[in-house]
Amino acid sequence: MYKSNMNATDELILKTAELNSGYITVSECEDLGIHKNSVFNLAKKNMLVRQASGIYTLPETIPDELFILHLRFPSLVFSHETALYYLGYSDQVPFVYSVTVPIGFHSKALENYTVIQQKVDFINEGKIEVETEYTNKIPVYCIERTLCDLLHKPSFLDLERFIPALKKYLHSKERDNLKLLDFAKKIGVEKRIRNYMEVAL
């Protein structure tokens, strides 16, 4: 499978990447006691491809933008219309992906994304995992929090997406009014979500 002139370390790196859907990070290698130079050398030999700082893939792996972003910034959560899409409550692919990060977090790598900052003690509330189109798992907010987040930021509210999503939720087996209203209260949109619920029903 691998070139016969590879050493045991190279084989371990590539095998680990293979088991991780084609992805390997420098930090993962360091956890295995492997020096980062071993990863760099494999990249120089074109046996790994650098996708971002500290993140590499096998050559045949199709880059997954959102998964790579998640690997690069583990505290980041995909939210708002991006979450709506990946939760299956919108069939419109977001023109710009939205991410929520802890207050004070800044990175030039996020300049092409819509970035929302959130208090550290609330950023993980309602966080779940979904699969991208490449079957990699990424963090998004549950539908209840996503609907409330959209109402909290009027600039993010696209009624042509929001109303159908709310209607779908209210008529789905996932519907949990207590959970929805609990998030609405925490986010400060309880009155607004109740009004939209009356319209949607």
Backbone as a ProteinNet text record, in pm:
[ID]
protein_1_A
[PRIMARY]
MYKSNMNATDELILKTAELNSGYITVSECEDLGIHKNSVFNLAKKNMLVRQASGIYTLPETIPDELFILHLRFPSLVFSHETALYYLGYSDQVPFVYSVTVPIGFHSKALENYTVIQQKVDFINEGKIEVETEYTNKIPVYCIERTLCDLLHKPSFLDLERFIPALKKYLHSKERDNLKLLDFAKKIGVEKRIRNYMEVAL
[TERTIARY]
82.4	0	85.5	186.6	275.5	410.6	487.5	618.4	707.4	784.8	866.5	979.1	1017.9	1130.5	1086.3	961.2	913.8	951.8	971.7	1001.8	871.5	885.1	767.5	687.8	758.1	689.8	602.4	656.8	579.1	454.7	472.4	360.4	252.9	295.9	201.5	122.2	190.1	122.5	16.9	55.1	-36.6	-151.6	-122.3	-227.2	-326.5	-275.3	-362.2	-451.6	-394.5	-472.5	-581.4	-545.4	-641.4	-759.1	-729.8	-834.5	-916.8	-863	-931.9	-994.1	-1043.9	-1110.7	-1017.8	-886.7	-791	-724.9	-756.6	-704.3	-605	-506.4	-410.1	-364.7	-350.8	-303.8	-169.1	-95.8	34.8	16.5	-89.4	-111.5	-140.8	-212.7	-238.6	-107.8	-21.9	107.6	191.6	189.8	267.1	213.5	80.4	21.9	70.3	105.8	157.8	308.7	368.1	512.2	589.6	522.7	585.6	619.9	741.6	783.1	715.7	682.5	611.6	691.9	823.4	905.7	875.8	830.8	795.5	675.6	583.7	466.4	510.9	596.4	644.8	717.4	795.2	871.1	778.6	670.4	574.2	504	481.7	421.2	516.9	646.8	746.9	753.8	724.4	725.2	590.8	498.8	364.6	282	313.5	235.5	130.1	140.9	39.4	22.1	-96.1	-124.5	-161.2	-94	-124.5	-252.3	-351.8	-479.5	-489.2	-425.3	-422.7	-311.9	-287.5	-181.3	-203.5	-109.9	-115.5	-211.8	-274.9	-375.3	-337.7	-332.2	-290.1	-389.6	-390.7	-475.3	-396	-448.9	-394	-425.1	-341.8	-359.3	-496.7	-555	-683.1	-803.8	-781.7	-891.2	-943.1	-1074	-1136.2	-1146.2	-1089.8	-1093	-1236.1	-1262	-1391.4	-1373.3	-1415.2	-1388.6	-1433.9	-1554.5	-1607.2	-1538.3	-1507.1	-1438.7	-1297.3	-1230.2	-1095.4	-1099.5	-1203.1	-1217.7	-1241.4	-1318.9	-1344.6	-1216.1	-1136	-1009.2	-915.2	-919.5	-829.1	-872.2	-1003.5	-1056.3	-1163.5	-1125.1	-1219.9	-1329.1	-1305.8	-1406.2	-1516.7	-1497.8	-1592.9	-1714.7	-1834.1	-1957.1	-2027	-2067.7	-2140.1	-2283.4	-2331.1	-2457.4	-2543.4	-2655.9	-2748.9	-2788.8	-2782.4	-2831.1	-2746.2	-2620.5	-2535.8	-2587	-2620	-2676.8	-2812.3	-2892.5	-3024.6	-3012.8	-2913.8	-2892.9	-2846.6	-2747.1	-2692.7	-2783.5	-2880.3	-2979.5	-3093.9	-3092.7	-3197.2	-3322.8	-3313.1	-3429.2	-3425.9	-3333.8	-3325.6	-3252.7	-3300.4	-3231.6	-3144.4	-3130.1	-3046.4	-2907.6	-2807.4	-2669.8	-2632.9	-2584.3	-2548.8	-2444.9	-2467.9	-2371	-2242.6	-2259.2	-2146.5	-2176.2	-2081	-2101.4	-2093.5	-2178.7	-2181.1	-2119.2	-2036.9	-1973.6	-1985.1	-2000.4	-2002.7	-1875.2	-1808.8	-1681.1	-1686.7	-1597.6	-1594.5	-1559.6	-1615	-1584.1	-1433	-1379.4	-1236.6	-1156.7	-1221.5	-1151.6	-1145.5	-1025.4	-1007.4	-908	-934.7	-842.1	-868.1	-761.4	-774.7	-831.5	-816.8	-867.5	-1019.6	-1084.8	-1230.8	-1285.8	-1200.4	-1245.9	-1349	-1359	-1458.7	-1583.8	-1596.5	-1712.4	-1786.3	-1913.7	-1988.4	-1959.6	-1900.9	-1855.7	-1941.1	-1993.6	-2072.2	-1996.7	-1979.7	-1910.1	-2010.3	-1974.7	-2065.8	-1989.8	-2059.8	-1997.1	-1952.3	-1838.1	-1779.2	-1873.4	-1945.5	-2030.9	-2160.1	-2181.3	-2304.2	-2275.4	-2151	-2119.9	-2147	-2138.4	-2160.6	-2303.1	-2390.8	-2530.9	-2598.6	-2653	-2724.4	-2634.8	-2506.5	-2414.2	-2432	-2445.2	-2456.6	-2363.6	-2359.7	-2277.5	-2365.5	-2328.3	-2393.7	-2283.7	-2321.8	-2224.7	-2230.8	-2114.1	-2108.1	-2136.9	-2138.1	-2161.8	-2049.4	-1937.5	-1824.7	-1821.7	-1929.5	-1949.8	-1857.6	-1797	-1717.2	-1808.2	-1780.8	-1865.5	-1818.2	-1914.6	-1885.3	-1985.8	-1949	-2041.6	-2136.1	-2263.4	-2363.3	-2454.5	-2536.8	-2634.9	-2762.2	-2830.3	-2956.2	-3057.7	-3163.7	-3261.9	-3327.6	-3351.7	-3415.6	-3329.5	-3202.3	-3114.4	-3096.2	-3086.5	-3066	-3181.1	-3303.7	-3419.6	-3416.5	-3380	-3372.9	-3256.4	-3142.7	-3027.8	-3063.7	-3138.1	-3177	-3266.1	-3353.2	-3440.7	-3364.7	-3259.5	-3183.2	-3105.7	-3066.4	-2990.8	-3075.3	-3151.4	-3236.5	-3161.9	-3034.1	-2956.3	-2935.2	-2952.3	-2936.1	-3070	-3179.3	-3311.7	-3359.1	-3363.3	-3417.2	-3550.8	-3661	-3792.1	-3827.4	-3773.3	-3802.3	-3740.5	-3641.1	-3583	-3638.3	-3653.7	-3692.5	-3832.9	-3931	-4070.4	-4089.8	-4040.5	-4054.3	-3984.3	-3868.4	-3794.8	-3874	-3931.1	-4010.6	-4134.4	-4200.3	-4318.8	-4281.7	-4170.1	-4125.2	-4097.6	-4033.4	-4001.2	-4129.1	-4223.3	-4344.7	-4433.8	-4412	-4490.2	-4407	-4288.9	-4199.6	-4205.2	-4150.7	-4142.7	-4039.2	-3951.4	-3847.2	-3902.5	-4021.4	-4076.9	-4071.9	-4016.3	-4006	-4025.9	-4151.2	-4183.4	-4108.7	-4094.5	-4025.4	-3879.4	-3815.2	-3675	-3662.2	-3752.2	-3749.3	-3768.8	-3867.6	-3896.4	-3789	-3723.9	-3613.4	-3497.9	-3464.7	-3360.1	-3404.8	-3531.3	-3583	-3569	-3594.7	-3582	-3436.6	-3346.9	-3204.8	-3146.8	-3196	-3141.2	-3214.9	-3330.3	-3403.9	-3499.5	-3554.9	-3647	-3778.3	-3813.5	-3931.3	-4059.3	-4079.2	-4199.6	-4204.5	-4089.8	-4085.5	-4109.5	-4049.8	-4068.6	-4213.3	-4277.2	-4418.1	-4504.9	-4475.2	-4552.4	-4536.9	-4412.4	-4389.4	-4451.4	-4453.8	-4515.6	-4665.5	-4729.8	-4872.9	-4898.9	-4811.7	-4826.6	-4799.8	-4694	-4653.3	-4756.3	-4825.4	-4924.7	-5056.8
-121.2	0	125.9	128	242	207.1	306.5	283.1	202.9	111.8	21	90.8	210.9	280	370.6	363.4	445.4	381.8	467	414.7	394.1	339.5	306.6	430.7	540.8	664.7	714.4	712.6	755.6	668.7	539.7	447.6	474.7	506.3	534.8	662.2	763.4	889	864.8	796.2	772.4	679.8	583.3	492.2	567.3	655.7	736.2	825.6	886.9	970.6	888.2	768	679.8	647.6	624.1	593.5	716.3	835.7	961.7	1024.2	938.7	986.6	1069.3	1040.4	1107.9	1229.8	1259.5	1380.1	1345.3	1431.9	1419.1	1559.4	1582.1	1712.6	1696.7	1804.7	1804.3	1773.9	1829.5	1805.8	1659	1591.9	1448.7	1370.6	1408	1340.7	1361.9	1483.4	1512.7	1433.6	1411.5	1329.1	1184	1143.6	1008	1000.5	1115.5	1119.7	1136.6	1184.5	1203.4	1351.1	1379.3	1517.6	1572.1	1700	1762	1757.9	1749.8	1744.7	1620.9	1514.4	1393.6	1419.3	1501.2	1538.6	1627.8	1724.2	1815.8	1738.8	1640	1563	1483	1429.9	1356.8	1450.5	1573.3	1672.7	1707.4	1717.3	1746	1633.6	1512	1396.1	1378.4	1473.5	1469.4	1349.5	1301.9	1191.7	1244.2	1372.6	1445	1581.6	1638.1	1769.8	1865.3	1978.7	2077.5	2151.7	2147.2	2214.9	2346.8	2351.7	2472.5	2453.3	2554.8	2545.5	2425.6	2330.5	2214.3	2105.2	2119.8	2023	1969	1837.8	1772.3	1662.8	1628.8	1519.5	1428.4	1310.3	1222.2	1283.9	1260	1323.4	1299.8	1183.4	1151.5	1207.2	1269.1	1322.3	1454.1	1461.8	1586.3	1681.9	1800.8	1894.7	1931.2	1926.1	1960.3	2091.2	2201.6	2334.7	2349.5	2307.6	2326.8	2236.4	2114.7	2023	2072.6	2123.7	2177.6	2296.8	2380.6	2495.9	2449	2344.5	2288.2	2233.9	2163.5	2110.7	2223.6	2330	2442.1	2521.9	2537.5	2616	2533.8	2444	2354.2	2424	2546.1	2616.1	2678.1	2680.8	2740.7	2650.3	2712.1	2637.1	2697.9	2615.3	2665.1	2696.6	2813.9	2862.6	2933.2	2986.3	3063.4	2988.3	3052.3	2988.7	2868.5	2867.4	2751.7	2630.1	2649.5	2540.8	2498.6	2596.3	2567.3	2472.6	2499	2416.4	2275.6	2264.6	2133.4	2051.3	2117	2044.9	1993.8	2034.7	1989.4	2074.6	2196.3	2284.7	2394.2	2385.6	2476.3	2403.1	2421.3	2357.4	2456.8	2577.2	2680.2	2680.9	2651.7	2655.1	2800	2827.1	2964.2	3024.1	3148.3	3217.1	3243.2	3277.5	3297.3	3214.5	3134.5	3051.6	3136.1	3101.9	3172.2	3084.9	3146.2	3074.5	3156.7	3087	3153.2	3115.4	3216.5	3195.5	3264	3226.6	3291.6	3440.1	3520.7	3663.9	3683.2	3770.7	3798.9	3719.3	3621.1	3537.5	3609.7	3618.2	3683.7	3603	3595.7	3529.3	3578	3610.1	3651.9	3539.3	3416.5	3301.7	3302.8	3383.9	3389.3	3512.6	3585.1	3710.2	3690.3	3570.7	3544.6	3477.2	3474.9	3414.6	3521.1	3495.8	3581.4	3531.7	3617	3576.1	3641.4	3558	3605.9	3568.2	3661.9	3632.5	3604.1	3509	3463.7	3447.2	3468.8	3448.9	3303.1	3286	3153.4	3057	3106.8	3018.1	2978.3	3031.5	2997.5	2939.4	2944.2	2906.5	2758.6	2673.3	2530.2	2485	2577.8	2543.3	2504	2384	2340.2	2292.3	2271.4	2226.5	2077.2	2040.5	1900.5	1876.5	1754.7	1723.1	1679.1	1721.4	1675.2	1639.8	1570.5	1534.1	1629.8	1662	1741.5	1648.7	1705.5	1623.4	1522.9	1540	1446.5	1348.3	1345	1255.8	1285	1403.4	1444.5	1514.7	1496.1	1555.5	1696.4	1788	1925.8	1969.6	2066.7	2114.3	2221.8	2206.5	2308.8	2322.6	2425.1	2437.2	2362.4	2310.7	2239.8	2334.8	2279.8	2361.7	2463.7	2428.3	2522.8	2647.1	2625.5	2741.2	2818.1	2745.3	2810.7	2905.2	2861.2	2946.7	3072.7	3055.9	3170.7	3262.8	3205.7	3286.8	3374.5	3318.5	3394.6	3512.3	3494.2	3603.8	3709.3	3666.7	3758.9	3861.1	3823.4	3912.9	3945.5	4056.6	4091.3	4094	4129.7	4136.7	3998.9	3891.8	3755.5	3693.8	3763.7	3704.6	3715.9	3601.2	3590.2	3517.4	3592.1	3532.3	3423.4	3432	3329	3194.2	3197.4	3073.7	3041.5	3146.5	3126.6	3069.9	3129.7	3086.1	2940.3	2899.3	2757.6	2663.9	2707.5	2625.1	2610.3	2720.1	2715.6	2628.4	2642	2559.5	2412	2380.5	2240.8	2186.2	2268.3	2226	2201.9	2294.1	2284.6	2166.8	2115.5	2001.1	1872.5	1877.1	1761.6	1684.5	1562.6	1481.7	1538	1625.3	1686	1796.9	1841.6	1958.6	1941	2043.3	2045	2190.1	2225.8	2364.2	2415.2	2329.5	2371.6	2406.4	2323.1	2347.1	2473.4	2489.8	2609	2735.7	2735	2854	2878.5	2772.3	2788.3	2862.8	2823.6	2895.1	3037.8	3054.3	3187.3	3281.2	3227.1	3307.2	3343.5	3245.8	3269.4	3370.8	3366.9	3453.4	3587.2	3595.8	3721.6	3744.8	3636.5	3650.7	3576.2	3557	3476.4	3534.3	3663.6	3725	3710.5	3730.4	3723.1	3581.1	3481.8	3344.4	3300.6	3346.4	3312.2	3371.1	3495.4	3559.4	3483.4	3442.7	3369.7	3229.6	3169.8	3038.5	3044.8	3151	3167.2	3181.8	3255.4	3274.5	3144.2	3073.6	2950.3	2839	2836.8	2731.8	2765.8
0	0	0	86.8	94.8	33.2	5.8	-55.1	38.9	-20.4	60	133.5	87.4	151.2	266	305.5	416.1	549.1	648.2	780.9	859.6	977.1	1058.4	1097	1119.2	1156.1	1042.4	920	803.6	787.3	803	788.6	893.5	1015.6	1123.2	1092.2	1042.5	1007.8	899.8	795.1	683.2	723.2	806.8	853.6	941.9	1025.1	1110.8	1026	922.7	831.9	764.1	723.2	656.7	748.6	875.8	973.5	1009.6	982.4	1013.4	889.1	799.3	676.6	588	597.6	511.3	573.2	698.9	764.7	875.5	891.4	1000.8	1040.5	1168.6	1215.5	1284.1	1287.1	1354.8	1503	1562.2	1705.2	1733.4	1643.2	1659.5	1656.5	1563.7	1552.6	1678	1727.8	1849.1	1967.8	1970.7	2077.3	2068.4	1946.1	1924.7	1943.9	1979.8	1999.5	1870.3	1766.7	1635.5	1615.6	1577.2	1554.7	1429.1	1434.4	1322.1	1192	1202.4	1081.2	996.2	1060.9	986.8	896.4	944.7	864.4	748.6	779.6	675.5	564.9	604	505.4	413.5	469.2	386.4	288.4	332.3	243.2	129.3	161.1	58	-45.4	-0.7	-91.3	-163	-139.6	-199.3	-151.8	-35	22.1	119.3	151.9	226.8	160.2	175.4	118.3	231.5	237.6	341.8	305.2	394.6	371.2	447.9	561.6	645	746.3	825.8	925.2	1016.8	1011.5	1098.3	1055.6	939.1	893	755.8	745	620.8	582.5	453.9	406.2	314.3	294.4	192.6	56.6	-43.4	-175.2	-238.4	-214.1	-277.6	-202.4	-87.2	-5.8	-63.3	-81.1	-128.6	-9.7	-19.8	92.9	133.3	261.5	318.8	396.3	336.5	391.6	536.3	567	701.1	803.4	763.6	854.4	883.6	782	800.4	895.5	880.3	969.4	1112.5	1127.7	1261.1	1323	1244.2	1295.2	1335.9	1258.5	1285	1408.4	1425.4	1538.1	1610.3	1699.5	1766.4	1847	1891.7	1972.9	1887.7	1758.5	1665.1	1647.9	1633.5	1608.7	1486.8	1392.8	1275.7	1318.4	1279.8	1334.6	1230.4	1279.2	1197.8	1069.3	953.9	831.3	790.1	833	804.8	880.9	1008.3	1088.3	1031.1	991.4	934.9	815.1	731.1	612.1	648.8	735.1	768.6	860.4	923	1001.9	914.7	788.1	696.5	698.9	752.1	758.6	652.5	561.3	447.1	335.7	213.3	100.3	24.8	81.3	19.9	83.2	2	52.1	86.5	206.7	244.1	150	111.1	25.5	103.4	232	323.3	448	489.9	608.2	735.5	832.7	961	1069.6	1151.8	1262.1	1389.7	1501.4	1631.7	1705.5	1761.5	1830.9	1967.7	2058.8	2190.1	2178	2265.7	2267.4	2280.2	2198.3	2200.3	2099.6	2035.9	1937.8	1803.9	1746.5	1616.7	1533.3	1403.7	1312.7	1170.8	1100	960.3	874.3	921.7	847.2	837.6	921	921.7	850.5	780.1	720	609.5	553.2	448.9	503.7	635.7	701	781.6	808.3	899.7	1040.2	1121.9	1255.3	1363.4	1451.2	1565.5	1691	1782.1	1907	2018.3	2102.4	2207.7	2338.7	2450.6	2580.8	2595.3	2656.6	2671	2743.9	2844.2	2923.5	2852.1	2731.6	2657.9	2519.6	2477.9	2340	2311.4	2412	2388.5	2414.8	2453.7	2478.4	2346.8	2342.7	2223.3	2110	2139.6	2034.5	2010	1883.5	1843.7	1724.4	1676.1	1558.8	1442.6	1323.4	1200.7	1101.2	995.3	892.4	774.9	720.3	597.6	479.6	359.4	240.5	217.5	290	279.2	397.1	473.6	589.7	707.7	709.7	825.6	925.6	1054.1	1156.5	1195.2	1199.5	1239.5	1346.2	1431.5	1534.1	1479.6	1509.5	1476.5	1598	1598	1705.4	1668.9	1770	1748.4	1685.4	1630.4	1559.4	1651.1	1776.9	1869.3	1891	1916.9	1936.4	1805.8	1695.2	1565.8	1533.2	1553.4	1526.3	1613.5	1739.2	1830.8	1797.3	1759.1	1718.9	1599	1505	1385.5	1422.3	1519.8	1563.3	1642.2	1710.2	1794.5	1712.6	1593	1505.4	1382.8	1385.3	1271.8	1138.4	1143.7	1019.3	958.4	1039.4	990.2	948.8	978.3	959.3	814.4	749	614	628.1	623.3	648.2	548.4	426.9	327.2	365.4	452.8	504.3	642.8	723.9	863.3	877.9	812.9	828.3	785	665.9	628.8	727.5	778.2	874.3	1004.2	1052.3	1175.1	1155.9	1041.7	1012.9	1010.2	944.7	937.3	1076.2	1160	1295.8	1377.6	1368.8	1448.8	1408.4	1288.5	1242.6	1237.8	1299.5	1297	1428.6	1427.1	1547.5	1644.4	1593.5	1677.3	1765.4	1735.2	1804.2	1956.3	2021.3	2166.9	2210.2	2236.2	2269.3	2391.3	2492.2	2614	2585.3	2504.7	2469.5	2385.3	2290.3	2204.5	2287	2374.7	2455	2561.3	2605.7	2700.4	2634.2	2510.9	2438.3	2407.8	2373	2341.7	2461.6	2580.6	2702.5	2728.9	2713.8	2738.7	2639.6	2515.7	2410.9	2404	2471.2	2476.8	2361.1	2306.5	2192.9	2218.6	2345.6	2378.4	2316.3	2327.3	2272.2	2121.1	2057.4	1911.9	1862.1	1928.1	1883.1	1903.1	2009.9	2032.4	1920.7	1881.4	1774.2	1643.1	1611.8	1487.2	1493.4	1612.3	1626.8	1596.7	1641	1614.3	1464.5	1397.6	1252.8	1178.2	1220	1150.3	1165.6	1281.8	1305	1235.5
[MASK]
+++++++++++++++++++++++++++++++++++++++++++++++++++++++++++++++++++++++++++++++++++++++++++++++++++++++++++++++++++++++++++++++++++++++++++++++++++++++++++++++++++++++++++++++++++++++++++++++++++++++++

